[in-house]
Amino acid sequence: MPSVFVSESHVPTLVVDVMPKAELLDPQGKAVHGALSRLGHSAVSSVRIGKRFEITVDEVTDEVIADVTKVAGEILSNSVIEDVVSVREANER
Amino acid sequence: MPSVFVSESHVPTLVVDVMPKAELLDPQGKAVHGALSRLGHSAVSSVRIGKRFEITVDEVTDEVIADVTKVAGEILSNSVIEDVVSVREANER
């Protein structure tokens, strides 16, 4: 079922997903949802918009994953308003 | 290996990932990479920043997936500068 349109590169890559916290409003997502509703896409009941970081690394080791996980929580996301949803290797979809 | 920090909701959700095209510069990613380098995270060799949409739907059917895939290409991404990397169910990671 997952349709992959662009194959990811074979360079070792970690993917970090960051989303606005569930309990906070996401005005950008609300705007997109409104636009989709007006265009007749009635199956969609809500939209939230976050960020996806593709971080190319020299090698994927436990140490590198730990480092990137720390960076994800401290630098790539604002913990007041966002959650780090996942840190994983790019090909592990 | 994938560390999931926040479990996703059980509401049927499609995730759309959009990234800047590989052949284009990503100044935001470059800035983050520069900051990480200065902070001593030398394992990171590049960073690219895209968007992750969580689209809640009433039910995941082939028709809904086709509709969201169309929306992803026409509305959620700017095909001049961005690629839709994937459209998939949230739990199919």
Backbone of each chain as ProteinMPNN parsed JSONL, in Angstrom:
{"seq_chain_A": "MPSVFVSESHVPTLVVDVMPKAELLDPQGKAVHGALSRLGHSAVSSVRIGKRFEITVDEVTDEVIADVTKVAGEILSNSVIEDVVSVREANER", "coords_chain_A": {"N_chain_A": [[0.777, -1.229, 0.0], [1.946, 1.371, 0.748], [2.885, 4.111, -1.183], [5.733, 4.837, -2.725], [7.326, 7.475, -4.106], [9.703, 8.64, -4.705], [12.75, 7.263, -4.634], [14.764, 6.895, -1.785], [18.078, 8.083, -1.17], [21.136, 6.119, -1.078], [22.924, 6.798, 0.758], [23.866, 6.725, 4.171], [21.213, 7.599, 6.189], [19.412, 9.36, 8.634], [16.099, 9.772, 9.717], [14.215, 12.27, 11.148], [11.226, 12.947, 12.713], [9.108, 15.575, 13.494], [6.385, 16.852, 15.238], [3.676, 19.207, 15.808], [2.553, 19.533, 19.177], [-0.118, 17.422, 20.307], [-2.097, 18.611, 21.868], [-2.073, 21.239, 21.213], [-3.181, 23.94, 19.116], [-2.955, 23.863, 15.559], [-2.523, 26.08, 13.399], [-1.727, 26.275, 10.718], [-2.18, 23.701, 9.733], [-4.941, 23.617, 10.149], [-5.761, 25.547, 8.306], [-5.069, 24.324, 5.882], [-6.73, 22.102, 6.053], [-9.222, 23.379, 5.93], [-9.107, 24.41, 3.324], [-9.009, 22.02, 1.843], [-11.503, 20.953, 2.485], [-13.219, 22.835, 1.31], [-12.603, 22.311, -1.308], [-13.812, 19.95, -1.683], [-12.798, 17.582, -0.651], [-13.918, 15.507, 1.235], [-13.36, 13.333, 2.822], [-11.267, 13.826, 4.459], [-10.602, 14.503, 7.79], [-9.002, 15.928, 9.571], [-5.987, 17.917, 9.567], [-2.594, 17.974, 10.321], [0.486, 19.675, 10.51], [3.862, 19.025, 10.408], [7.449, 18.707, 10.783], [9.982, 17.187, 8.783], [13.092, 15.882, 9.043], [15.89, 15.066, 7.151], [18.76, 13.554, 7.862], [21.929, 13.211, 6.918], [24.466, 10.943, 7.593], [27.822, 9.833, 8.429], [28.012, 7.188, 9.097], [25.76, 4.769, 10.37], [25.598, 4.288, 13.595], [25.084, 3.056, 16.968], [25.918, 5.057, 18.631], [25.869, 7.343, 17.01], [23.132, 7.426, 16.462], [22.173, 7.913, 19.026], [23.274, 10.425, 19.45], [22.032, 11.954, 17.432], [19.399, 11.666, 18.258], [19.452, 13.085, 20.631], [20.067, 15.638, 19.653], [17.739, 15.996, 18.153], [15.782, 16.326, 20.13], [16.739, 18.557, 21.493], [17.574, 20.568, 19.719], [16.438, 20.426, 17.114], [13.751, 20.426, 17.592], [11.181, 22.287, 19.28], [10.559, 21.92, 22.463], [8.481, 22.931, 23.932], [6.303, 23.3, 22.294], [6.356, 21.247, 20.459], [6.633, 17.74, 19.557], [9.048, 15.135, 19.314], [8.484, 12.752, 17.067], [9.58, 10.475, 15.868], [12.781, 8.88, 15.451], [14.667, 7.469, 13.082], [16.163, 5.049, 10.798], [16.428, 5.883, 7.333], [15.653, 3.975, 5.394], [14.126, 2.214, 6.781], [11.217, 1.939, 6.578]], "CA_chain_A": [[0.0, 0.0, 0.0], [2.629, 2.658, 0.729], [3.386, 4.454, -2.502], [6.966, 5.611, -2.62], [7.489, 8.094, -5.413], [11.094, 8.989, -4.916], [13.552, 6.37, -3.802], [15.739, 7.657, -1.029], [19.455, 7.789, -1.54], [21.715, 5.015, -0.316], [23.782, 7.379, 1.78], [23.213, 6.479, 5.46], [20.392, 8.757, 6.525], [18.448, 9.232, 9.723], [14.936, 10.634, 9.534], [13.624, 12.751, 12.404], [9.909, 13.543, 12.502], [8.698, 16.473, 14.577], [5.006, 17.32, 15.013], [3.142, 20.055, 16.881], [1.928, 18.73, 20.234], [-1.522, 17.129, 20.008], [-3.018, 19.471, 22.61], [-1.984, 22.617, 20.728], [-3.733, 24.244, 17.81], [-2.0, 23.942, 14.467], [-3.276, 26.948, 12.48], [-1.352, 25.961, 9.337], [-2.931, 22.492, 9.4], [-6.361, 23.995, 10.083], [-5.965, 26.265, 7.041], [-5.033, 23.331, 4.804], [-7.956, 21.312, 6.162], [-10.302, 24.22, 5.414], [-8.987, 24.463, 1.858], [-9.388, 20.71, 1.296], [-12.961, 20.824, 2.622], [-13.843, 23.669, 0.279], [-12.364, 21.685, -2.612], [-14.624, 18.739, -1.775], [-12.141, 16.373, -0.133], [-14.668, 15.378, 2.486], [-12.87, 12.204, 3.63], [-10.247, 14.324, 5.377], [-11.241, 15.123, 8.959], [-8.105, 16.952, 10.121], [-4.633, 17.946, 9.017], [-1.573, 18.617, 11.149], [1.7, 19.812, 9.717], [5.101, 19.051, 11.17], [8.675, 18.76, 9.999], [10.724, 15.951, 8.559], [14.508, 16.167, 8.822], [16.723, 13.973, 6.649], [20.099, 13.849, 8.35], [22.911, 12.298, 6.349], [25.567, 10.723, 8.538], [28.904, 9.041, 7.849], [27.745, 5.781, 9.386], [24.715, 4.671, 11.389], [25.995, 3.471, 14.752], [24.252, 3.378, 18.131], [26.392, 6.342, 19.152], [25.345, 8.394, 16.128], [21.687, 7.498, 16.675], [21.972, 8.574, 20.32], [23.615, 11.834, 19.272], [20.976, 12.593, 16.633], [18.201, 11.688, 19.088], [19.649, 14.203, 21.566], [19.934, 16.84, 18.819], [16.324, 16.108, 17.774], [15.023, 16.849, 21.26], [17.246, 19.824, 22.023], [17.845, 21.609, 18.719], [15.542, 20.371, 15.949], [12.359, 20.643, 17.995], [10.926, 23.17, 20.416], [9.81, 20.98, 23.31], [7.287, 23.584, 24.488], [5.175, 23.196, 21.366], [6.503, 20.149, 19.504], [7.108, 16.425, 19.993], [9.804, 14.322, 18.36], [7.65, 11.562, 16.861], [10.444, 9.325, 15.641], [14.139, 8.977, 14.91], [14.857, 6.13, 12.507], [16.903, 5.02, 9.541], [15.564, 6.262, 6.212], [15.115, 2.836, 4.649], [13.271, 1.399, 7.669], [9.868, 2.471, 6.566]], "C_chain_A": [[0.81, 1.281, 0.0], [3.18, 2.938, -0.665], [4.623, 5.325, -2.314], [7.271, 6.15, -4.011], [8.952, 8.353, -5.731], [11.914, 8.064, -4.025], [14.582, 7.211, -3.056], [17.139, 7.209, -1.398], [20.0, 6.676, -0.66], [22.764, 5.5, 0.682], [23.099, 7.119, 3.132], [22.487, 7.725, 5.949], [19.481, 8.434, 7.697], [17.322, 10.218, 9.464], [14.373, 10.99, 10.909], [12.294, 13.409, 12.068], [9.512, 14.347, 13.728], [7.295, 16.98, 14.268], [4.597, 18.282, 16.118], [2.453, 19.17, 17.918], [0.429, 18.605, 19.983], [-2.474, 18.131, 20.679], [-2.97, 20.928, 22.152], [-2.667, 22.754, 19.377], [-2.616, 24.236, 16.773], [-2.673, 24.753, 13.361], [-2.98, 26.643, 11.013], [-2.131, 24.726, 8.858], [-4.418, 22.776, 9.25], [-6.674, 24.678, 8.755], [-5.987, 25.287, 5.873], [-6.309, 22.489, 4.835], [-9.151, 22.083, 5.603], [-10.3, 24.261, 3.893], [-9.425, 23.139, 1.236], [-10.903, 20.507, 1.369], [-13.673, 21.607, 1.525], [-13.695, 23.058, -1.103], [-13.055, 20.324, -2.725], [-13.946, 17.457, -1.304], [-12.708, 16.062, 1.247], [-14.177, 14.232, 3.369], [-11.865, 12.657, 4.684], [-10.913, 14.977, 6.574], [-10.306, 16.042, 9.735], [-6.721, 16.827, 9.509], [-3.726, 18.609, 10.048], [-0.265, 18.599, 10.374], [2.919, 19.922, 10.614], [6.298, 19.067, 10.239], [9.303, 17.385, 9.889], [12.156, 16.341, 8.236], [15.171, 14.92, 8.251], [18.161, 14.332, 6.974], [21.06, 12.796, 7.829], [24.076, 12.18, 7.321], [26.626, 9.839, 7.869], [28.597, 7.551, 7.97], [26.649, 5.753, 10.444], [25.186, 3.716, 12.482], [25.078, 3.851, 15.907], [24.618, 4.752, 18.688], [25.818, 7.504, 18.333], [23.845, 8.55, 16.333], [21.39, 8.221, 17.993], [22.232, 10.07, 20.199], [22.497, 12.571, 18.525], [19.671, 12.677, 17.439], [18.261, 12.853, 20.076], [19.446, 15.533, 20.818], [18.464, 17.083, 18.465], [15.517, 16.754, 18.895], [15.444, 18.247, 21.681], [17.346, 20.942, 20.996], [16.801, 21.614, 17.604], [14.083, 20.627, 16.32], [12.301, 21.614, 19.152], [10.01, 22.402, 21.353], [8.581, 21.609, 23.974], [6.074, 23.326, 23.595], [5.231, 21.97, 20.444], [6.959, 18.853, 20.183], [7.978, 15.816, 18.897], [9.04, 13.008, 18.232], [8.505, 10.326, 16.631], [11.818, 9.73, 15.153], [14.438, 7.587, 14.381], [15.711, 6.203, 11.247], [15.941, 5.212, 8.38], [14.938, 5.067, 5.514], [14.194, 1.95, 5.481], [11.858, 1.928, 7.691], [8.873, 1.368, 6.769]], "O_chain_A": [[0.421, 2.227, -0.685], [3.861, 2.097, -1.252], [4.533, 6.436, -1.792], [7.449, 5.391, -4.964], [9.374, 8.29, -6.885], [11.779, 8.089, -2.801], [15.191, 8.119, -3.622], [17.347, 6.094, -1.877], [19.413, 6.33, 0.366], [23.407, 4.7, 1.361], [21.883, 7.273, 3.238], [23.094, 8.785, 6.101], [18.86, 7.372, 7.746], [17.554, 11.352, 9.045], [14.092, 10.111, 11.725], [12.235, 14.319, 11.241], [9.574, 13.858, 14.856], [7.039, 17.48, 13.172], [5.103, 18.196, 17.238], [1.836, 18.165, 17.564], [-0.216, 19.542, 19.514], [-3.525, 18.46, 20.128], [-3.735, 21.759, 22.642], [-2.723, 21.805, 18.594], [-1.469, 24.563, 17.08], [-3.322, 24.184, 12.483], [-3.865, 26.738, 10.163], [-2.664, 24.698, 7.749], [-5.076, 22.253, 8.351], [-7.716, 24.426, 8.149], [-6.824, 25.403, 4.978], [-6.898, 22.196, 3.794], [-9.987, 21.522, 4.896], [-11.347, 24.162, 3.254], [-10.127, 23.127, 0.225], [-11.513, 19.965, 0.447], [-14.605, 21.11, 0.893], [-14.546, 23.254, -1.97], [-12.909, 19.629, -3.73], [-14.463, 16.363, -1.531], [-12.078, 16.312, 2.274], [-14.539, 14.164, 4.543], [-11.637, 11.965, 5.676], [-11.706, 15.905, 6.41], [-10.788, 16.875, 10.503], [-6.337, 15.773, 9.002], [-4.048, 19.671, 10.581], [0.049, 17.635, 9.676], [2.998, 20.803, 11.471], [6.181, 19.397, 9.059], [9.174, 16.542, 10.777], [12.404, 17.052, 7.263], [15.029, 13.833, 8.81], [18.713, 15.29, 6.432], [21.015, 11.637, 8.241], [24.603, 13.181, 7.807], [26.352, 9.18, 6.866], [28.883, 6.764, 7.068], [26.611, 6.618, 11.319], [25.171, 2.497, 12.311], [24.371, 4.856, 15.833], [23.761, 5.505, 19.149], [25.348, 8.502, 18.879], [23.335, 9.67, 16.373], [20.472, 9.037, 18.068], [21.506, 10.884, 20.77], [22.072, 13.655, 18.924], [18.925, 13.649, 17.314], [17.258, 13.521, 20.328], [18.747, 16.428, 21.294], [17.996, 18.222, 18.474], [14.674, 17.617, 18.649], [14.628, 19.032, 22.163], [17.221, 22.118, 21.336], [16.332, 22.676, 17.195], [13.276, 20.998, 15.468], [13.26, 21.749, 19.913], [8.82, 22.246, 21.075], [7.736, 20.897, 24.517], [4.957, 23.156, 24.084], [4.268, 21.684, 19.733], [7.586, 18.877, 21.242], [7.69, 15.958, 17.709], [8.962, 12.239, 19.189], [8.192, 9.25, 17.139], [11.997, 10.776, 14.528], [14.459, 6.624, 15.147], [15.949, 7.281, 10.703], [14.794, 4.768, 8.426], [13.789, 5.147, 5.081], [13.555, 1.041, 4.951], [11.362, 2.327, 8.745], [7.668, 1.62, 6.79]]}, "seq_chain_B": "MPSVFVSESHVPTLVVDVMPKAELLDPQGKAVHGALSRLGHSAVSSVRIGKRFEITVDEVTDEVIADVTKVAGEILSNSVIEDVVSVREANER", "coords_chain_B": {"N_chain_B": [[15.45, -0.844, 16.389], [14.3, 1.757, 15.644], [13.343, 4.536, 17.494], [10.483, 5.306, 19.031], [8.845, 7.963, 20.308], [6.452, 9.123, 20.873], [3.414, 7.718, 20.842], [1.403, 7.206, 18.032], [-1.94, 8.303, 17.356], [-4.952, 6.267, 17.37], [-6.756, 6.854, 15.514], [-7.687, 6.615, 12.106], [-5.044, 7.451, 10.054], [-3.269, 9.135, 7.529], [0.03, 9.571, 6.436], [1.874, 12.036, 4.894], [4.852, 12.692, 3.321], [6.915, 15.319, 2.415], [9.625, 16.572, 0.635], [12.285, 18.944, -0.047], [13.423, 19.143, -3.432], [16.126, 17.035, -4.463], [18.089, 18.179, -6.079], [18.024, 20.826, -5.54], [19.092, 23.641, -3.554], [18.857, 23.71, 0.007], [18.377, 26.016, 2.059], [17.583, 26.314, 4.741], [18.069, 23.788, 5.836], [20.833, 23.724, 5.423], [21.629, 25.748, 7.172], [20.945, 24.626, 9.654], [22.646, 22.43, 9.584], [25.115, 23.75, 9.635], [24.985, 24.886, 12.203], [24.927, 22.559, 13.777], [27.44, 21.496, 13.185], [29.132, 23.462, 14.276], [28.51, 23.05, 16.906], [29.759, 20.731, 17.399], [28.803, 18.296, 16.449], [29.949, 16.152, 14.647], [29.436, 13.908, 13.162], [27.33, 14.306, 11.51], [26.642, 14.837, 8.144], [25.027, 16.155, 6.304], [21.973, 18.093, 6.226], [18.585, 18.062, 5.477], [15.465, 19.697, 5.209], [12.105, 19.002, 5.366], [8.533, 18.595, 4.995], [6.01, 17.116, 7.063], [2.928, 15.743, 6.846], [0.149, 14.963, 8.769], [-2.685, 13.37, 8.136], [-5.846, 13.028, 9.089], [-8.345, 10.687, 8.499], [-11.682, 9.477, 7.715], [-11.827, 6.796, 7.185], [-9.543, 4.369, 6.012], [-9.383, 3.757, 2.786], [-8.838, 2.393, -0.521], [-9.706, 4.31, -2.275], [-9.683, 6.662, -0.747], [-6.972, 6.81, -0.207], [-6.017, 7.198, -2.79], [-7.149, 9.68, -3.311], [-5.923, 11.323, -1.362], [-3.31, 11.03, -2.179], [-3.381, 12.343, -4.609], [-4.029, 14.93, -3.735], [-1.714, 15.381, -2.27], [0.248, 15.662, -4.24], [-0.76, 17.825, -5.688], [-1.625, 19.894, -4.02], [-0.49, 19.878, -1.416], [2.201, 19.901, -1.887], [4.742, 21.73, -3.648], [5.367, 21.254, -6.824], [7.43, 22.233, -8.313], [9.604, 22.711, -6.706], [9.582, 20.742, -4.792], [9.38, 17.269, -3.737], [6.999, 14.632, -3.383], [7.604, 12.361, -1.04], [6.539, 10.129, 0.25], [3.364, 8.484, 0.744], [1.502, 7.164, 3.16], [0.047, 4.806, 5.536], [-0.233, 5.789, 8.963], [0.586, 3.96, 10.938], [2.122, 2.171, 9.598], [5.029, 2.068, 9.748]], "CA_chain_B": [[16.247, 0.377, 16.408], [13.594, 3.027, 15.619], [12.826, 4.922, 18.801], [9.244, 6.061, 18.895], [8.678, 8.635, 21.594], [5.052, 9.47, 21.072], [2.628, 6.795, 20.038], [0.413, 7.926, 17.242], [-3.3, 8.005, 17.757], [-5.515, 5.132, 16.652], [-7.612, 7.376, 14.464], [-7.032, 6.33, 10.821], [-4.245, 8.607, 9.663], [-2.302, 8.987, 6.449], [1.174, 10.462, 6.576], [2.458, 12.464, 3.619], [6.159, 13.321, 3.496], [7.317, 16.176, 1.297], [10.995, 17.07, 0.834], [12.814, 19.752, -1.161], [14.069, 18.303, -4.449], [17.542, 16.772, -4.166], [18.997, 19.021, -6.857], [17.917, 22.228, -5.113], [19.641, 24.011, -2.259], [17.897, 23.813, 1.1], [19.113, 26.938, 2.943], [17.207, 26.044, 6.137], [18.839, 22.602, 6.219], [22.239, 24.131, 5.466], [21.818, 26.521, 8.412], [20.922, 23.676, 10.77], [23.881, 21.653, 9.5], [26.193, 24.614, 10.123], [24.86, 24.995, 13.666], [25.326, 21.276, 14.375], [28.898, 21.383, 13.045], [29.746, 24.353, 15.269], [28.282, 22.471, 18.236], [30.6, 19.537, 17.549], [28.16, 17.053, 15.99], [30.71, 15.976, 13.412], [28.958, 12.739, 12.41], [26.299, 14.756, 10.568], [27.272, 15.414, 6.96], [24.124, 17.141, 5.716], [20.621, 18.119, 6.773], [17.556, 18.65, 4.615], [14.254, 19.841, 6.002], [10.871, 18.966, 4.601], [7.292, 18.657, 5.768], [5.297, 15.88, 7.331], [1.507, 16.013, 7.054], [-0.67, 13.881, 9.319], [-4.027, 13.623, 7.628], [-6.81, 12.12, 9.696], [-9.449, 10.402, 7.583], [-12.743, 8.687, 8.337], [-11.536, 5.382, 6.958], [-8.495, 4.242, 4.989], [-9.753, 2.89, 1.671], [-8.014, 2.681, -1.7], [-10.2, 5.554, -2.853], [-9.192, 7.761, 0.094], [-5.525, 6.903, -0.423], [-5.822, 7.807, -4.11], [-7.517, 11.094, -3.189], [-4.882, 12.005, -0.591], [-2.102, 11.038, -3.017], [-3.596, 13.419, -5.59], [-3.919, 16.169, -2.962], [-0.303, 15.543, -1.887], [0.988, 16.147, -5.398], [-1.284, 19.058, -6.288], [-1.907, 20.969, -3.064], [0.408, 19.892, -0.249], [3.59, 20.13, -2.301], [4.984, 22.572, -4.817], [6.129, 20.29, -7.621], [8.611, 22.876, -8.901], [10.74, 22.667, -5.783], [9.448, 19.681, -3.784], [8.922, 15.927, -4.122], [6.25, 13.849, -2.397], [8.458, 11.209, -0.789], [5.698, 8.971, 0.524], [2.002, 8.589, 1.271], [1.34, 5.846, 3.788], [-0.692, 4.809, 6.801], [0.628, 6.23, 10.055], [1.159, 2.857, 11.715], [2.987, 1.364, 8.726], [6.354, 2.662, 9.704]], "C_chain_B": [[15.427, 1.664, 16.391], [13.05, 3.349, 17.009], [11.592, 5.783, 18.589], [8.917, 6.646, 20.261], [7.212, 8.898, 21.899], [4.235, 8.514, 20.224], [1.577, 7.578, 19.278], [-0.984, 7.464, 17.628], [-3.833, 6.833, 16.938], [-6.579, 5.55, 15.645], [-6.917, 7.09, 13.134], [-6.323, 7.573, 10.284], [-3.328, 8.25, 8.507], [-1.19, 10.003, 6.661], [1.73, 10.761, 5.19], [3.782, 13.163, 3.923], [6.539, 14.079, 2.234], [8.716, 16.714, 1.591], [11.383, 17.988, -0.316], [13.526, 18.837, -2.151], [15.568, 18.215, -4.192], [18.476, 17.751, -4.873], [18.917, 20.5, -6.461], [18.6, 22.442, -3.765], [18.523, 24.03, -1.229], [18.561, 24.687, 2.178], [18.825, 26.684, 4.425], [18.006, 24.838, 6.663], [20.322, 22.923, 6.347], [22.539, 24.874, 6.772], [21.857, 25.597, 9.624], [22.204, 22.85, 10.771], [25.065, 22.465, 10.022], [26.181, 24.723, 11.645], [25.326, 23.705, 14.339], [26.847, 21.102, 14.31], [29.59, 22.225, 14.115], [29.596, 23.786, 16.674], [29.0, 21.129, 18.401], [29.952, 18.223, 17.124], [28.746, 16.69, 14.628], [30.243, 14.777, 12.585], [27.95, 13.14, 11.338], [26.954, 15.371, 9.345], [26.335, 16.289, 6.135], [22.741, 17.015, 6.338], [19.697, 18.716, 5.73], [16.246, 18.644, 5.392], [13.034, 19.895, 5.101], [9.669, 19.015, 5.526], [6.696, 17.282, 5.944], [3.852, 16.259, 7.64], [0.87, 14.777, 7.681], [-2.116, 14.199, 8.983], [-4.971, 12.583, 8.198], [-7.976, 11.938, 8.738], [-10.484, 9.533, 8.297], [-12.397, 7.199, 8.285], [-10.446, 5.318, 5.89], [-8.953, 3.241, 3.94], [-8.836, 3.235, 0.495], [-8.392, 4.024, -2.315], [-9.651, 6.758, -2.079], [-7.687, 7.932, -0.118], [-5.236, 7.575, -1.769], [-6.107, 9.304, -4.046], [-6.407, 11.873, -2.477], [-3.581, 12.081, -1.405], [-2.175, 12.158, -4.055], [-3.4, 14.777, -4.908], [-2.446, 16.452, -2.609], [0.494, 16.15, -3.035], [0.55, 17.512, -5.879], [-1.394, 20.212, -5.306], [-0.87, 21.033, -1.946], [1.861, 20.15, -0.638], [3.625, 21.066, -3.5], [5.919, 21.787, -5.725], [7.352, 20.904, -8.301], [9.835, 22.678, -8.006], [10.7, 21.49, -4.808], [9.016, 18.359, -4.405], [8.063, 15.354, -2.999], [7.036, 12.55, -2.211], [7.627, 9.962, -0.503], [4.313, 9.38, 0.997], [1.725, 7.222, 1.865], [0.479, 5.949, 5.041], [0.259, 5.078, 7.95], [1.29, 5.068, 10.782], [2.097, 1.97, 10.901], [4.377, 1.953, 8.658], [7.377, 1.594, 9.497]], "O_chain_B": [[15.815, 2.614, 17.071], [12.375, 2.524, 17.624], [11.675, 6.873, 18.022], [8.736, 5.92, 21.239], [6.796, 8.894, 23.058], [4.362, 8.512, 19.0], [0.947, 8.491, 19.811], [-1.171, 6.369, 18.159], [-3.236, 6.451, 15.932], [-7.217, 4.712, 15.008], [-5.708, 7.289, 13.015], [-6.944, 8.617, 10.088], [-2.69, 7.198, 8.505], [-1.444, 11.153, 7.022], [2.019, 9.851, 4.413], [3.819, 14.119, 4.698], [6.489, 13.54, 1.128], [8.964, 17.249, 2.672], [10.88, 17.84, -1.429], [14.162, 17.863, -1.749], [16.198, 19.182, -3.763], [19.524, 18.113, -4.339], [19.659, 21.327, -6.99], [18.673, 21.53, -2.942], [17.375, 24.332, -1.556], [19.218, 24.177, 3.086], [19.715, 26.821, 5.266], [18.54, 24.862, 7.772], [20.988, 22.453, 7.269], [23.577, 24.652, 7.397], [22.695, 25.759, 10.512], [22.782, 22.597, 11.828], [25.91, 21.949, 10.753], [27.225, 24.661, 12.293], [26.032, 23.744, 15.346], [27.464, 20.62, 15.26], [30.518, 21.761, 14.778], [30.449, 24.009, 17.533], [28.86, 20.47, 19.432], [30.487, 17.151, 17.406], [28.114, 16.897, 13.592], [30.623, 14.65, 11.421], [27.738, 12.406, 10.373], [27.733, 16.316, 9.469], [26.809, 17.095, 5.335], [22.383, 15.979, 6.899], [19.997, 19.764, 5.159], [15.955, 17.707, 6.136], [12.944, 20.723, 4.195], [9.77, 19.421, 6.683], [6.849, 16.401, 5.098], [3.586, 17.006, 8.581], [1.037, 13.667, 7.175], [-2.692, 15.166, 9.481], [-4.909, 11.407, 7.84], [-8.529, 12.912, 8.227], [-10.205, 8.937, 9.337], [-12.649, 6.453, 9.231], [-10.434, 6.131, 4.966], [-8.918, 2.032, 4.166], [-8.141, 4.251, 0.519], [-7.543, 4.77, -2.803], [-9.213, 7.743, -2.673], [-7.188, 9.055, -0.199], [-4.335, 8.406, -1.88], [-5.394, 10.103, -4.653], [-6.002, 12.945, -2.929], [-2.849, 13.067, -1.33], [-1.184, 12.829, -4.343], [-2.705, 15.654, -5.423], [-1.995, 17.596, -2.644], [1.316, 17.042, -2.828], [1.352, 18.28, -6.411], [-1.273, 21.374, -5.694], [-0.424, 22.117, -1.571], [2.661, 20.573, 0.197], [2.662, 21.174, -4.258], [7.111, 21.663, -5.444], [8.211, 20.182, -8.806], [10.953, 22.501, -8.489], [11.664, 21.257, -4.079], [8.374, 18.329, -5.455], [8.349, 15.555, -1.819], [7.118, 11.734, -3.129], [7.965, 8.868, -0.954], [4.112, 10.455, 1.564], [1.714, 6.224, 1.145], [0.218, 7.043, 5.542], [1.414, 4.653, 7.924], [2.441, 5.182, 11.202], [2.786, 1.114, 11.456], [4.843, 2.301, 7.573], [8.571, 1.888, 9.43]]}, "name": "protein", "num_of_chains": 2, "seq": "MPSVFVSESHVPTLVVDVMPKAELLDPQGKAVHGALSRLGHSAVSSVRIGKRFEITVDEVTDEVIADVTKVAGEILSNSVIEDVVSVREANERMPSVFVSESHVPTLVVDVMPKAELLDPQGKAVHGALSRLGHSAVSSVRIGKRFEITVDEVTDEVIADVTKVAGEILSNSVIEDVVSVREANER"}
